[in-house]
Amino acid sequence: MKIQAYYLLFLSSFLLNSCFNDNDDLNLSNDVEAEELDANGLPIVLFDVQLPTTLNPKEYTIDILEWDIPSNRTNATKTTANLQAAIDWAHNEGFTKVNLPAGNYLVGEDVNSIYQGGIEIYSNTEFVFSADAILEIDTNDKWNYCVLRLNGDNITVRNGIIKGDRDTHVYAPRSNDAATSHDEGHGICVWDNNQVLIENMEIRDVTGDGSLVLDSNDVTFINNNIYNNRRQGISIVGGLRIKITDNEIHHINGTSPQFGIDIEGPGRVDEDILIQNNYFHHNTGGDIVNATGENVFILDNIMEQGDENTYVDGPIVSWHKTHNIIARNTITMSTGSVNGRLGYIQYSSGGDKGHNRVTYIHENVCNSCGMYMYDSSDADVRRNQFLGYFMAFSDFDNLVLIDNLVTYSVEYPSLRYCWSYRFKNVTGVASGNLLGESLQDLPLSETSPYTMQCVIDGW
């Protein structure tokens, strides 16, 4: 009942202040790039992720008897060779839809000292798993593998199970440095591809990422269940126009970074990425980390830490030189992370922020958690609820802070005013912000950096 009362006051404050707030007037910096905004003041998703198209539909169901393909999780060498031969034949014959019958197909080819090969799918192919069809990598000792590798453009993969070997993998020391992390074993490898759809797949138990997107364009993940992978759920290492919607990504654990989604392609282009309506939970590192991405929309997701899970970094993490629109997410933390109970944290390397775009943080609900941004500039933070923690900004220019709600922590009652809205060397504007039931006077200035006295006093 108490939270409901806070929420009603929060809405009343928003409605009152929205009559006086104009988005154009609050675009503080002349250097900030103008964006097309919707009625709520958020940037509009202007990019369109292209789906694969079907050309001359022609369907083939692989005849496992004719091709002598084991389907009972035996003889990986024979299964790999014969299944690949059937796929190659179908491609050469012009079949654009290839169906894999029910069965457990154990695959694996010794390609070289660090790479174990799986199955390859070619351009202009829809590869469909029948019910109860599983593609599984055989136990190996390689640093890198792809259970399914996409070789070309215009490819769809749907309706099946891809399984790694994490429980039986041999973590042999690497010859050059004796390292044993073996973190490049992937379920689906999307490498240098265009127009790819991964739909309704279960991808689990790999030694690295459920899927690695590398230097690819127009890639869509929809309605997949990705879990129990050691490094990430999905890694984007060079991606343009990526859409990740309606997936469940959970229980990522084993070797760093251990995030649900990691956008991290140094020296590559990671741009126009939509992450929406996904359910993240029990991910050890965190749920979404953006280290290199521009124009990244993180919208309408549910993120839950889980009672028995301890985050390393936290639910949403962005680095200094990225551009993010973070809106309408529901984040719940239980035990916190090395950063405390921060549902969103922007890390910074200092100096110029690296782009001239505003970071938008709108209408998120953070249960038992807060947010912190530092050593950067240009953020538009509106209509969020941070229930039981704080909002903090340090060495930050051009902050717009409008109609947010922060409540006291029941668990930590000593965290009062200074730990609810906390500022150190911050310029900007603020209005309509609530602390519990009380409207707060947060004296930000567009010209004079503001620091709270309690911060100066060191508490």
Summary of the structure (lengths in Angstrom):
residues: 459
radius of gyration: 24.4
end to end distance: 31.6
largest distance: 79.5
contacts: 1659
relative contact order: 0.09
helix: 9%
strand: 44%
